Amino acid sequence: MSSISSGIELNQINHELALELYKGMLLPRLVEEKMLILLRQGRISKWFSGIGQEAIAVGVTMAMQSDEYILPMHRNLGVFTSRGIPLWKLFAQWQGKLEGFTKGRDRSFHFGTQEYKIIGMISHLGPQLGVADGIALAQKLRNSQKATVVFTGEGGTSEGDFHEALNVASVWDLPVLFCIENNGYGLSTPTSEQYRCENLADRAIGYGMESHVIDGNNIIEVYHKTSQILEDMRKNPRPVLIEFKTFRRRGHEEASGTKYVPDELMDYWEQRDPVRMLEQELLDKQYITSADILEWSDEIKSQIEDHLNIAFAKAEPNSTIEKELADVYKPVTYNNTTSNGETENIRFVDAIHKGLKSAMRAHEDLIIMGQDIADYGGVFKITDGFLEEFGKDRVRNTPICESAIVEVAMGLSIAGMKAVVEMQFADFVSSGFNPIVNYLAKSHYRWNQNADVVIRMPCGAGVGAGPFHSQTNESWFYTIPGLKIVYPSSPADAKGLLIAAINDPNPVLYFEHKALYRSIYGDVPIDDVEIEIGKARLVCEGKDATIITYGAAVHWVLPLIGDFEETMDVLDLRTLSPLDVETILTSIKKTGRVLLVSEDNLTGSVSSDIASMIGESCFEYLDAPVMRIGSIDTPIPFHKDLESDYLPQKRIKESLKSLLEY
């Protein structure tokens, strides 16, 4: 074997550990070499190679405690092998087998496993950084003396999620080890075109965070330094940033190739191969022999073949549409749906306040987060007094970083806790859109991990707040499977649906109309009654037409009913997803006429989708075209006269008249 100058100091660890680290790298190396063969044979569909980077994944994972969470990337095969996941299970995952971690629903390393405390990535690289914050927050609140490790690449450090996650971790002193694998290229873009600082570790200065630069191809250094850092983090919780210098010697994925890499650069890093460097050092020190290497390699290759045969024999996915739909949400049981009858007449805003407070008392593991919600009580005073009762650990002011806080909430759920996130205004959810629709919504379907998160969404016009504080943006999320969307119109529903949403283990977007906060009163059960999510409410009953509406629009419709001789069903949807289709169709089959009324503009709206469904399902029962009315197709204006023209209130009566006269 050719001699390689390693720079490895074996005296930092004992003989047995050095051999363990070597075998730890040899296993993923040989697995990868086999996967590249299978890829060429068309037996797996995709591969993101980590050849040459094994020292980081293996060294960091072996430095951790087995019950500490680790969030790897797609070149961190050594994380999965070092945690002892059976190879056949990994092979089944990569082949899309039913017994893979995602039942064929996702590929590669896009999965998690609570059994091995590994939380896989999604293709949008940034969110896992904030998720690590949430897991670490749970560990810190429980005083578990555990650390969380999360990986990203140098390319991922350009994403806003990187900044937000590091900032939150720093402000809250969370025990997160942020690991940057600086491997030279983001697909084909070199580091010189990605950032200007000398080292990415230097960015930690801006967050008041400790940082280190480590030779990512020297597994002894990786293991030794990471072990020391993690041990100190467990005793003194805080975030630490490590930049591992390494190199990607194969394509971003195999189809990409490496033609853009200069030959001399590739030659240099091939000489710094982490497996070969440690191997040579062990040979030089006479800790091992060439015969040992051959024996271990043959054993691993035999193991790989045996486990491949097991995986090949596993079943392909053979699901049904019904089974697929059933796995979108985690099943829910409603336990407290009846009241003792005692009520109080309170405002809409008070009902939300009381529902949230009841949930905080019922769930000691419930954390609420948002801008200005602690001392200030939130801009609408929903959480006024919460800090005094529940303390700053559970009532958490956040930096202005909607994306990271949604991700923190997901991390809390992964760690077995509940979270409520207040968007100061529903409009601001656009800054946290990605983790909601790509992480929270898809987790249960992908790998059976629920997202026990409620996002409160103060929304709606009629208060003269203009284009950025008045949107009712439920349609943004209506097309996303996996999200529940709740939109109450009465104080009783506001409390009961909020309690149900927090009890629900699935992600819930809870819309609360600002114009109703202090204008609408109603009788609300004093006890904590759940209102089942997915059930509409028949507000009033008739035979001549059906009005379908929700939110503030319910209060626009009801005063108009008495102006007509005809009687009407008024359905308050209360929940937009899942939609109570049965109640809608039952009413329309009775009345034969329908008007959908919403505050949202009609283009691409919930009303438009429901109208389409009615046309398909009830055509033979209809005595008139399905009619809709909503706001006009402009942004929401500020001036009260312009806002009045924007909203549909003045046009509802005429639309209803046209429907009845058709």
Residue, then its C-alpha position, 0 to 999 in steps of 0.5 A: m500500500s502507498s504511504i499517506s502522510s496522515g497527521i493523525e495522532l493515535n495517542q489521543i485515543n486507545h488502541e481498541l477505539a482506534l480499531e472501532l473507528y476504522k471499522g466504523m468507516l470501513l462499513p459505510r465505505l463498502v456499503e457505498e461501493k456496493m450501492l454504486i454498483l446497484l445504481r448502475q444496474g438500475r436496482i436503486s434509483k438515486w445515490f448521494s455519495g459520501i465517499g471521502q467524508e465518512a470520518i465526520a459522520v462516524g466520528v461525530t455519531m460515535a462521540m454521542q450518547s446513543d439516546e441523543y438525537i442526531l439530524p444528518m444529511h444525505r451524505n451521512l451514511g455513517v450516522f445510520t450505520s454507526r447507530g446500528i440500523p440493520l443494513w437490510k432495513l436501509f436497503a429496503q428504504w433505498q429500494g422503496k420497499l414496504e418495510g423501509f422506513t417510509k413504506g416507499r413514500d420517500r427515498s434516500f435518507h428522507f426519513g426519521t426513526q425514533e428507535y435510533k434517534i435519527i431525524g432525517m432531512i428533507s430536500h429543503l435543507g434549512p428546516q432541520l436546523g430549527v427542528a434541532d433547536g426544538i429537540a434541544l429546547a425539550q432536552k433543556l426544559r427537562n434538564s436531561q443533560k443531553a445534546t442534539v447534533v445537526f448537520t448541514g453543508e456549506g451551501g445550506t449556510s446561505e439559507g435564512d433558516f441557518h441564520e434563524a436557527l443559530n440565532v434562536a439557539s444562541v438567544w435561548d442557550l440551546p445545547v445544539l451542535f451545528c455541524i457544517e460539512n464544508n466539502g467544497y461544492g454545492l452541486s457544481t458551485p464552488t465555495s468561492e461563489q458561496y461565501r466571502c468569509e475565510n471560514l464559515a466558523d467565523r460566522a458564529i461570532g455574530y451570534g455570540m457562539e463558540s466555534h471550531v474548525i476541524d479537519g473533517n478527514n481526520i477521524i481521530e481529531v473529529y472524534h476527540k474534539t467532538s467528544q470534548i465539546l459535547e461533554d461540556m455542552r451537556k454540563n453547560p447547555r449552549p450551542v456550538l458551531i463546528e466547521f469540518k473541512t472535507f471534500r466531495r469527491r463524487g457528484h452531487e448525486e451520481a448523475s451529476g458527475t465531477k467534470y467541473v472539479p480540477d484534476e489536481l484538486m481531486d488528486y489532493w483529496e484522494q490522498r487525504d481519504p479518511v479511511r486510507m489515512l487511518e488505515q495507513e497509520l494503524l498499519d505503521k503502528q502495527y496495530i493491524t495487518s493487511a490480512d486483518i483488513l482483508e478479513w474485515s472487508d470480506e466479512i462486511k461484504s458478506q454481511i452486505e450481500d446477506h442483507l441485500n438478499i433479505a431486502f430484495a425479498k421484502a414486499e413492494p408497496n401494495s397499498t390502496i387509496e384508502k390506506e394512503l389517505a388514512d396515513v395523512y393524519k394521525p388518528v384522533t380520539y375525542n374524549n370531552t365533547t359534552s358540557n355540564g351545561e354551565t356557561e358564561n357570556i364572553r367575547f370571542v377574544d376571551a374564549i380564545h384566552k380561556g381555551l389556551k389557558s385551559a390547555m396550558r393547565a391540562h398539558e404540562d408539556l405544552i409550550i407557547m411561542g411567539q413575538d411579544i407574547a410573554d410580558y406584553g401578552g401579545v399584540f391582541k392580549i390573548t396571552d395576558g397574564f400567562l407569564e405569571e402563571f406558567g413561567k418564561d420556560r413555557v411562555r416564550n418570546t421569540p425573535i422575529c423568525e417565523s420559519a425557525i419558530v415553526e421548526v422549533a415547534m416541530g422539534l418539540s413534537i419530535a421530542g414528545m411535547k406540544a407547541v402553540v405558535e402565535m403568528q402576530f398576524a396571519d400575513f406573516v406566516s409567509s415567512g414560515f411557509n416552507p416548514i409548515v407545508n413541507y415539514l409539518a404537513k408531510s411528516h406523518y405520511r412520510w415516516n409516521q411522525n406526528a407534528d403536534v403543533v397549533i399555529r394561531m393565525p390572527c387574520g381578516a379585514g374590516v379593521g383598516a389594517g391594509p395589505f399586510h395585516s388583513q389577509t385571510n389566507e386560508s387558501w394558501f394551505y387548503t391544497i396541502p394534505g396533512l394540515k388541518i384548518v380551523y376557522p371558528s366564528s363564535p366564542a363557543d366554537a373558538k374555545g372548543l375548537l382551540i382545545a380540540a386543536i391542541n389535543d390533536p396530535n396533527p398540525v392545525l392552522y387555527f384562524e381567528h378573525k381580528a374583527l370578531y375579537r371584541s365585537i362578538y359575544g356568546d355563551v361559552p361552556i365553562d368546562d373544557v369541551e372539545i368540538e370535533i374538528g371536521k364537523a360543520r354547524l347548522v346555524c339555522e335551518g330552512k328548505d329553500a336554499t343553503i348558505i355555506t360560510y365560515g369566519a366573520a362572514v357568518h355574521w354578515v349572512l345571518p342578519l339578512i335571512g329575515d329579509f326574505e320569505e324563504t327559509m334557508d340552511v346556514l352552514d358554518l363550516r368551522t373546519l375547512s380541512p378536513l371538510d364536512v362534505e357529508t353535511i354540505l351535501t345533505s343540506i344541498k340535496k334538501t334545498g337545491r340551491v346554494l350560495l357560498v360566502s367568504e371573505d377571501n377572494l374567489t380565485g383559487s379559494v376554498s369556496s371555489d373548490i367546494a363549489s366544484m365539489i358540489g357541481e360534481s356530487c349534486f348536479e341532479y339536485l340543483d335548481a340553480p347554478v352554484m353561486r359564490i361571493g367573495s372579496i374582489d381580486t385585489p390586495i386589501p386596501f387600507h382606507k375604510d371606503l376602499e376596504s368596504d368596496y373590497l369586501p363582499q358584505k354589500r353584495i351578499k343580499e343581491s346575490l342571495k336574491s338572485l339565487l332565490e329568483y333563479 
